[in-house]
Amino acid sequence: MEETDTVEHTYIIRPNYQHKFKVGVVKECIREVLKEQLGGASYNPQQISSMCRSVADCIK
């Protein structure tokens, strides 16, 4: 009779629950930054590109 070795796959395809990306936390952070940065701002075509960069850098 022939013995067969079974190999279990040990690679991980998902992060552990503690290391999962938390969408709710990030959404809340982005909301706060947008309120803070754009709360009293008005649209100005000359300043919009620098304003976008500033908001993006703050969110990073």
N, CA, C and O atoms as a GROMACS GRO file, in nm:
protein
  240
    1MET      N    1   0.084  -0.118   0.000
    1MET     CA    2   0.000   0.000   0.000
    1MET      C    3   0.089   0.125   0.000
    1MET      O    4   0.192   0.129   0.067
    2GLU      N    5   0.048   0.221  -0.074
    2GLU     CA    6   0.128   0.340  -0.093
    2GLU      C    7   0.081   0.453  -0.001
    2GLU      O    8  -0.039   0.478   0.011
    3GLU      N    9   0.176   0.520   0.063
    3GLU     CA   10   0.142   0.632   0.151
    3GLU      C   11   0.148   0.762   0.072
    3GLU      O   12   0.240   0.785  -0.006
    4THR      N   13   0.050   0.845   0.093
    4THR     CA   14   0.053   0.975   0.026
    4THR      C   15   0.065   1.083   0.132
    4THR      O   16  -0.004   1.082   0.233
    5ASP      N   17   0.153   1.176   0.106
    5ASP     CA   18   0.170   1.289   0.197
    5ASP      C   19   0.077   1.401   0.152
    5ASP      O   20   0.072   1.437   0.034
    6THR      N   21   0.004   1.454   0.246
    6THR     CA   22  -0.081   1.568   0.213
    6THR      C   23  -0.013   1.694   0.262
    6THR      O   24   0.034   1.701   0.376
    7VAL      N   25  -0.007   1.790   0.177
    7VAL     CA   26   0.057   1.916   0.210
    7VAL      C   27  -0.052   2.020   0.230
    7VAL      O   28  -0.138   2.040   0.144
    8GLU      N   29  -0.047   2.085   0.345
    8GLU     CA   30  -0.143   2.192   0.371
    8GLU      C   31  -0.082   2.324   0.326
    8GLU      O   32   0.036   2.351   0.350
    9HIS      N   33  -0.162   2.404   0.261
    9HIS     CA   34  -0.115   2.534   0.217
    9HIS      C   35  -0.114   2.628   0.337
    9HIS      O   36  -0.213   2.640   0.408
   10THR      N   37  -0.003   2.693   0.359
   10THR     CA   38   0.010   2.780   0.475
   10THR      C   39   0.020   2.927   0.438
   10THR      O   40   0.044   3.011   0.524
   11TYR      N   41   0.004   2.958   0.312
   11TYR     CA   42   0.012   3.098   0.272
   11TYR      C   43  -0.114   3.172   0.314
   11TYR      O   44  -0.222   3.113   0.322
   12ILE      N   45  -0.099   3.300   0.338
   12ILE     CA   46  -0.210   3.384   0.384
   12ILE      C   47  -0.256   3.470   0.267
   12ILE      O   48  -0.175   3.538   0.204
   13ILE      N   49  -0.385   3.465   0.238
   13ILE     CA   50  -0.437   3.544   0.127
   13ILE      C   51  -0.514   3.667   0.173
   13ILE      O   52  -0.552   3.751   0.092
   14ARG      N   53  -0.538   3.678   0.301
   14ARG     CA   54  -0.609   3.793   0.357
   14ARG      C   55  -0.537   3.842   0.482
   14ARG      O   56  -0.471   3.763   0.550
   15PRO      N   57  -0.549   3.971   0.512
   15PRO     CA   58  -0.490   4.019   0.637
   15PRO      C   59  -0.575   3.972   0.756
   15PRO      O   60  -0.693   3.942   0.741
   16ASN      N   61  -0.513   3.967   0.871
   16ASN     CA   62  -0.588   3.936   0.992
   16ASN      C   63  -0.691   4.045   1.016
   16ASN      O   64  -0.679   4.155   0.962
   17TYR      N   65  -0.791   4.015   1.095
   17TYR     CA   66  -0.898   4.112   1.122
   17TYR      C   67  -0.841   4.242   1.179
   17TYR      O   68  -0.889   4.350   1.146
   18GLN      N   69  -0.740   4.231   1.265
   18GLN     CA   70  -0.682   4.350   1.328
   18GLN      C   71  -0.609   4.438   1.227
   18GLN      O   72  -0.593   4.558   1.250
   19HIS      N   73  -0.565   4.382   1.116
   19HIS     CA   74  -0.487   4.456   1.018
   19HIS      C   75  -0.567   4.494   0.894
   19HIS      O   76  -0.510   4.545   0.797
   20LYS      N   77  -0.696   4.472   0.895
   20LYS     CA   78  -0.778   4.507   0.779
   20LYS      C   79  -0.789   4.659   0.766
   20LYS      O   80  -0.782   4.732   0.865
   21PHE      N   81  -0.806   4.704   0.643
   21PHE     CA   82  -0.825   4.846   0.616
   21PHE      C   83  -0.960   4.888   0.670
   21PHE      O   84  -1.063   4.828   0.637
   22LYS      N   85  -0.961   4.990   0.752
   22LYS     CA   86  -1.084   5.035   0.817
   22LYS      C   87  -1.142   5.155   0.741
   22LYS      O   88  -1.100   5.269   0.761
   23VAL      N   89  -1.236   5.126   0.654
   23VAL     CA   90  -1.295   5.227   0.566
   23VAL      C   91  -1.365   5.336   0.645
   23VAL      O   92  -1.352   5.454   0.613
   24GLY      N   93  -1.439   5.300   0.748
   24GLY     CA   94  -1.514   5.397   0.826
   24GLY      C   95  -1.426   5.501   0.892
   24GLY      O   96  -1.460   5.619   0.895
   25VAL      N   97  -1.312   5.458   0.943
   25VAL     CA   98  -1.218   5.550   1.008
   25VAL      C   99  -1.162   5.648   0.906
   25VAL      O  100  -1.150   5.768   0.934
   26VAL      N  101  -1.128   5.598   0.789
   26VAL     CA  102  -1.071   5.683   0.684
   26VAL      C  103  -1.174   5.782   0.632
   26VAL      O  104  -1.143   5.899   0.610
   27LYS      N  105  -1.298   5.736   0.613
   27LYS     CA  106  -1.403   5.827   0.566
   27LYS      C  107  -1.424   5.942   0.663
   27LYS      O  108  -1.438   6.057   0.622
   28GLU      N  109  -1.427   5.910   0.791
   28GLU     CA  110  -1.447   6.014   0.892
   28GLU      C  111  -1.330   6.112   0.893
   28GLU      O  112  -1.351   6.233   0.907
   29CYS      N  113  -1.210   6.062   0.879
   29CYS     CA  114  -1.092   6.148   0.873
   29CYS      C  115  -1.099   6.242   0.753
   29CYS      O  116  -1.071   6.361   0.766
   30ILE      N  117  -1.136   6.189   0.639
   30ILE     CA  118  -1.146   6.271   0.517
   30ILE      C  119  -1.256   6.376   0.532
   30ILE      O  120  -1.238   6.490   0.491
   31ARG      N  121  -1.368   6.337   0.591
   31ARG     CA  122  -1.477   6.434   0.614
   31ARG      C  123  -1.431   6.550   0.700
   31ARG      O  124  -1.460   6.666   0.670
   32GLU      N  125  -1.360   6.518   0.808
   32GLU     CA  126  -1.311   6.623   0.898
   32GLU      C  127  -1.214   6.717   0.828
   32GLU      O  128  -1.221   6.839   0.844
   33VAL      N  129  -1.123   6.660   0.749
   33VAL     CA  130  -1.027   6.744   0.676
   33VAL      C  131  -1.100   6.833   0.576
   33VAL      O  132  -1.068   6.952   0.565
   34LEU      N  133  -1.196   6.779   0.504
   34LEU     CA  134  -1.270   6.859   0.407
   34LEU      C  135  -1.349   6.971   0.474
   34LEU      O  136  -1.352   7.083   0.424
   35LYS      N  137  -1.412   6.942   0.587
   35LYS     CA  138  -1.485   7.046   0.660
   35LYS      C  139  -1.390   7.156   0.706
   35LYS      O  140  -1.420   7.275   0.693
   36GLU      N  141  -1.276   7.114   0.758
   36GLU     CA  142  -1.178   7.209   0.810
   36GLU      C  143  -1.119   7.295   0.699
   36GLU      O  144  -1.108   7.417   0.713
   37GLN      N  145  -1.080   7.232   0.589
   37GLN     CA  146  -1.011   7.303   0.481
   37GLN      C  147  -1.107   7.382   0.391
   37GLN      O  148  -1.072   7.490   0.343
   38LEU      N  149  -1.226   7.329   0.368
   38LEU     CA  150  -1.316   7.390   0.270
   38LEU      C  151  -1.442   7.449   0.331
   38LEU      O  152  -1.532   7.493   0.259
   39GLY      N  153  -1.451   7.451   0.463
   39GLY     CA  154  -1.571   7.497   0.531
   39GLY      C  155  -1.618   7.635   0.488
   39GLY      O  156  -1.735   7.652   0.453
   40GLY      N  157  -1.531   7.733   0.490
   40GLY     CA  158  -1.571   7.869   0.454
   40GLY      C  159  -1.514   7.914   0.322
   40GLY      O  160  -1.519   8.033   0.290
   41ALA      N  161  -1.461   7.823   0.244
   41ALA     CA  162  -1.396   7.859   0.118
   41ALA      C  163  -1.498   7.880   0.008
   41ALA      O  164  -1.605   7.818   0.006
   42SER      N  165  -1.464   7.968  -0.082
   42SER     CA  166  -1.547   7.987  -0.201
   42SER      C  167  -1.463   7.949  -0.323
   42SER      O  168  -1.340   7.950  -0.318
   43TYR      N  169  -1.531   7.917  -0.432
   43TYR     CA  170  -1.461   7.871  -0.552
   43TYR      C  171  -1.387   7.987  -0.617
   43TYR      O  172  -1.445   8.091  -0.647
   44ASN      N  173  -1.258   7.965  -0.639
   44ASN     CA  174  -1.175   8.062  -0.708
   44ASN      C  175  -1.087   7.985  -0.806
   44ASN      O  176  -0.998   7.911  -0.763
   45PRO      N  177  -1.110   8.001  -0.936
   45PRO     CA  178  -1.036   7.920  -1.035
   45PRO      C  179  -0.884   7.935  -1.026
   45PRO      O  180  -0.811   7.841  -1.058
   46GLN      N  181  -0.835   8.051  -0.983
   46GLN     CA  182  -0.691   8.072  -0.974
   46GLN      C  183  -0.630   7.996  -0.855
   46GLN      O  184  -0.512   7.961  -0.860
   47GLN      N  185  -0.705   7.972  -0.753
   47GLN     CA  186  -0.652   7.908  -0.632
   47GLN      C  187  -0.688   7.760  -0.620
   47GLN      O  188  -0.642   7.692  -0.528
   48ILE      N  189  -0.769   7.710  -0.710
   48ILE     CA  190  -0.822   7.574  -0.693
   48ILE      C  191  -0.714   7.467  -0.698
   48ILE      O  192  -0.722   7.369  -0.624
   49SER      N  193  -0.612   7.482  -0.784
   49SER     CA  194  -0.509   7.377  -0.794
   49SER      C  195  -0.426   7.370  -0.665
   49SER      O  196  -0.396   7.261  -0.618
   50SER      N  197  -0.390   7.484  -0.609
   50SER     CA  198  -0.313   7.481  -0.484
   50SER      C  199  -0.400   7.433  -0.368
   50SER      O  200  -0.351   7.367  -0.276
   51MET      N  201  -0.529   7.466  -0.372
   51MET     CA  202  -0.620   7.421  -0.268
   51MET      C  203  -0.636   7.268  -0.272
   51MET      O  204  -0.638   7.203  -0.168
   52CYS      N  205  -0.646   7.213  -0.392
   52CYS     CA  206  -0.658   7.067  -0.407
   52CYS      C  207  -0.533   6.997  -0.355
   52CYS      O  208  -0.543   6.896  -0.285
   53ARG      N  209  -0.415   7.050  -0.389
   53ARG     CA  210  -0.290   6.991  -0.339
   53ARG      C  211  -0.284   6.997  -0.187
   53ARG      O  212  -0.241   6.901  -0.123
   54SER      N  213  -0.325   7.108  -0.132
   54SER     CA  214  -0.322   7.125   0.013
   54SER      C  215  -0.414   7.023   0.083
   54SER      O  216  -0.375   6.961   0.182
   55VAL      N  217  -0.534   7.006   0.030
   55VAL     CA  218  -0.628   6.910   0.087
   55VAL      C  219  -0.574   6.768   0.074
   55VAL      O  220  -0.582   6.690   0.169
   56ALA      N  221  -0.520   6.734  -0.043
   56ALA     CA  222  -0.466   6.599  -0.065
   56ALA      C  223  -0.348   6.571   0.028
   56ALA      O  224  -0.338   6.461   0.083
   57ASP      N  225  -0.260   6.668   0.047
   57ASP     CA  226  -0.146   6.649   0.137
   57ASP      C  227  -0.192   6.632   0.281
   57ASP      O  228  -0.134   6.553   0.357
   58CYS      N  229  -0.294   6.704   0.319
   58CYS     CA  230  -0.346   6.693   0.455
   58CYS      C  231  -0.410   6.556   0.478
   58CYS      O  232  -0.398   6.499   0.587
   59ILE      N  233  -0.478   6.503   0.378
   59ILE     CA  234  -0.542   6.372   0.390
   59ILE      C  235  -0.440   6.260   0.396
   59ILE      O  236  -0.462   6.160   0.464
   60LYS      N  237  -0.328   6.275   0.325
   60LYS     CA  238  -0.224   6.172   0.326
   60LYS      C  239  -0.183   6.144   0.467
   60LYS      O  240  -0.096   6.060   0.490
   0.00000   0.00000   0.00000
